[in-house]
Amino acid sequence: MAARRRRRRLKRQTRKQLRVWGAVAAVIAVVWVAGNWSRVWPVLMTVFAAAVVGGAGWALLRAHRLAVGQDLAWRAQEEARARELSMAQVDALSWQEFETYVAELCRRDGCTKVVVSGKSGDLGADVVGYLADGRKLVVQCKKYAAHRSVSSQDMQKFVGTARLEHGADVALFVTTGRAFTRDALGLALRQDIVALHRDLLGAWVKGAHLESLIPLNGSGGGTRRRPSA
């Protein structure tokens, strides 16, 4: 107990000494500044001006970044809204009309010899054609409700026929549904199937070129996280 009291007294004495020396240093600084004011005040004014300019610059930069962020968010919302407006007409199509419409999009983007199956039992080849560079394109079209997702079973069927049955160089699975399930998208990535969910289809409808969408393969909206291959 005695040792603890001594330590407390030493701490109190140390704090008092620090306060005393701090007060002495402050007095000395004030006296020195008063005696050298003619040399000190330009430096103080320069520091103050630099602080004001720096603070104003930081505030402007922060405001600019906030405005840019808000503008980007607004643009993204507007683009999503525009896609949905364009997709309203697509949603009104029957599944046969949807296949014909996808074929028209392919022709618009330079595909040749585009043929629509338009019947059941086509083994996943709803639309067949050739890209501008000569590669064979095989398209599976799924006209689903906007809230639905493409299952892994749907993807497995297309994987099993796109290349083995139809000799596809580029296999494209396009749907009006919101997303591909995690398993379906993982299978698509592993088997090099191009997965176009509703958001990417909306971009295609709005004018994006097919060959610019192929590398995106399931990214963007819909399924938010790409599964590991």
C-alpha positions in Angstrom: 0.0 0.0 0.0 2.8 2.4 0.9 4.5 1.8 -2.5 1.2 2.5 -4.3 0.8 5.7 -2.4 4.3 6.8 -3.3 3.6 6.1 -7.0 0.4 8.1 -6.9 2.3 11.0 -5.2 5.0 10.9 -7.9 2.3 10.9 -10.7 0.6 13.9 -9.1 3.9 15.7 -8.7 4.9 14.9 -12.3 1.6 16.2 -13.6 2.0 19.4 -11.6 5.5 19.9 -12.9 4.3 19.4 -16.5 1.6 22.0 -16.1 4.1 24.4 -14.6 6.6 23.9 -17.4 3.9 24.1 -20.0 2.7 27.5 -18.5 6.3 28.7 -18.5 6.8 27.7 -22.1 3.6 29.4 -23.1 4.6 32.6 -21.4 8.0 32.5 -23.1 6.4 31.8 -26.5 4.0 34.8 -26.1 6.9 37.1 -25.0 9.0 36.0 -27.9 6.1 36.4 -30.4 5.4 39.9 -29.0 9.0 40.9 -29.3 9.4 39.5 -32.9 5.9 40.4 -34.1 7.1 42.1 -37.2 8.8 38.9 -38.4 6.2 36.5 -37.1 2.9 38.0 -38.4 3.7 37.4 -42.1 4.4 33.8 -41.3 1.2 33.5 -39.4 -0.8 35.1 -42.1 0.8 32.8 -44.7 -0.1 29.8 -42.6 -3.6 31.1 -42.1 -4.1 31.8 -45.8 -2.8 28.3 -46.7 -5.2 26.8 -44.2 -8.1 28.7 -45.6 -7.2 27.8 -49.2 -6.6 24.2 -48.3 -9.9 23.9 -46.4 -11.8 25.5 -49.2 -10.1 23.2 -51.7 -10.9 20.1 -49.6 -14.6 21.3 -49.3 -14.8 21.8 -53.1 -13.2 18.4 -53.8 -15.6 16.7 -51.4 -18.6 18.5 -52.9 -17.4 17.5 -56.4 -17.0 13.8 -55.5 -20.4 13.8 -53.8 -22.0 15.4 -56.9 -20.2 12.9 -59.2 -21.4 10.0 -57.1 -24.9 11.2 -57.1 -24.8 11.8 -60.8 -23.5 8.2 -61.5 -26.2 6.8 -59.2 -28.9 8.8 -61.0 -27.6 7.7 -64.4 -27.5 4.0 -63.3 -31.1 4.4 -62.1 -32.2 6.0 -65.3 -30.5 3.4 -67.4 -32.2 0.6 -65.4 -35.5 2.4 -65.8 -35.0 2.7 -69.6 -34.1 -0.9 -69.9 -37.3 -1.9 -68.0 -39.4 0.4 -70.2 -37.9 -1.3 -73.3 -38.4 -4.7 -71.8 -42.1 -4.0 -71.2 -42.7 -4.6 -75.0 -40.6 -7.8 -74.9 -42.5 -9.1 -71.9 -45.7 -8.8 -73.9 -44.4 -11.2 -76.6 -45.3 -14.9 -76.7 -42.4 -17.3 -76.5 -42.5 -17.9 -80.3 -42.5 -14.1 -80.9 -39.6 -13.8 -78.4 -37.5 -16.3 -80.4 -38.2 -14.3 -83.6 -37.3 -11.1 -81.8 -34.0 -12.5 -80.6 -33.3 -13.6 -84.2 -34.0 -10.0 -85.3 -31.5 -8.7 -82.7 -28.9 -11.1 -84.1 -29.5 -9.9 -87.6 -29.3 -6.3 -86.5 -25.8 -6.9 -85.1 -24.5 -8.5 -88.3 -25.3 -12.2 -87.9 -26.0 -14.1 -91.1 -28.0 -17.1 -92.1 -30.1 -16.7 -89.0 -32.8 -19.3 -88.6 -35.6 -19.6 -86.0 -36.6 -23.1 -85.0 -40.0 -22.0 -83.6 -40.9 -25.5 -82.4 -40.5 -27.8 -79.4 -38.0 -30.6 -79.5 -35.3 -28.4 -81.1 -32.7 -29.6 -78.5 -32.0 -26.1 -77.3 -31.3 -24.5 -80.6 -34.1 -21.9 -80.7 -32.1 -19.6 -83.0 -29.1 -20.5 -85.1 -26.9 -18.2 -87.2 -23.3 -17.1 -87.8 -21.5 -14.1 -86.3 -19.9 -11.6 -88.6 -16.5 -13.4 -88.1 -18.0 -16.7 -89.2 -18.4 -18.4 -85.9 -21.6 -20.5 -85.5 -24.0 -19.0 -83.0 -26.6 -21.2 -81.2 -29.2 -19.5 -79.0 -31.4 -20.9 -76.3 -34.3 -18.5 -75.5 -36.3 -18.7 -72.3 -39.3 -16.5 -72.1 -39.7 -16.3 -68.3 -41.5 -13.9 -66.0 -39.3 -11.1 -64.8 -39.0 -12.4 -61.3 -37.9 -15.9 -62.3 -34.4 -17.4 -62.4 -33.0 -19.9 -64.9 -32.2 -23.1 -63.1 -29.2 -25.4 -63.3 -31.4 -28.0 -65.0 -32.2 -25.6 -67.8 -28.6 -24.8 -68.2 -27.5 -28.5 -68.1 -29.8 -29.3 -71.0 -28.4 -26.5 -73.1 -24.8 -27.5 -72.2 -25.5 -31.0 -73.3 -26.7 -30.0 -76.8 -25.2 -26.7 -77.8 -21.9 -28.0 -79.0 -22.4 -31.8 -79.2 -25.6 -31.6 -81.2 -25.4 -28.3 -82.9 -21.6 -27.6 -83.2 -21.9 -24.1 -81.6 -18.8 -21.9 -81.5 -20.7 -19.4 -79.4 -23.5 -20.8 -77.2 -25.9 -18.1 -76.0 -28.6 -18.6 -73.3 -30.9 -15.5 -73.2 -33.8 -15.1 -70.8 -36.3 -12.4 -69.8 -35.9 -13.7 -66.2 -34.1 -11.7 -63.6 -31.2 -14.0 -63.1 -29.5 -17.3 -63.4 -29.2 -19.3 -60.2 -25.7 -19.6 -58.7 -25.4 -23.2 -59.9 -26.7 -22.3 -63.4 -24.3 -19.4 -63.8 -21.4 -21.4 -62.4 -22.1 -24.2 -65.0 -22.3 -21.6 -67.8 -19.0 -20.1 -66.8 -17.3 -23.5 -66.7 -18.8 -24.7 -70.0 -18.2 -21.4 -71.8 -21.9 -20.6 -72.2 -22.8 -17.0 -72.6 -25.6 -16.2 -70.0 -27.7 -13.1 -70.8 -30.1 -12.3 -68.0 -32.8 -9.7 -68.1 -30.5 -6.7 -67.5 -28.1 -7.7 -70.2 -31.0 -8.5 -72.5 -32.4 -5.0 -71.8 -29.0 -3.5 -72.8 -29.1 -5.5 -76.0 -32.7 -4.3 -76.7 -31.5 -0.7 -76.1 -28.8 -1.0 -78.8 -25.8 -2.6 -77.2 -24.0 -4.8 -79.8 -24.1 -8.6 -79.2 -20.3 -9.0 -79.4 -19.9 -6.3 -76.6 -22.3 -8.3 -74.4 -20.6 -11.7 -74.9 -17.6 -11.0 -72.6 -19.9 -9.8 -69.8 -21.5 -13.2 -69.5 -23.8 -13.0 -66.5 -22.3 -9.9 -64.9 -24.0 -6.6 -64.3 -27.5 -6.9 -62.8 -29.3 -10.1 -62.1 -26.9 -12.4 -60.2 -24.7 -9.9 -58.3 -21.8 -12.2 -57.5 -20.0 -14.4 -60.0 -19.5 -17.8 -58.6 -16.0 -19.3 -58.7 -15.4 -21.6 -61.7 
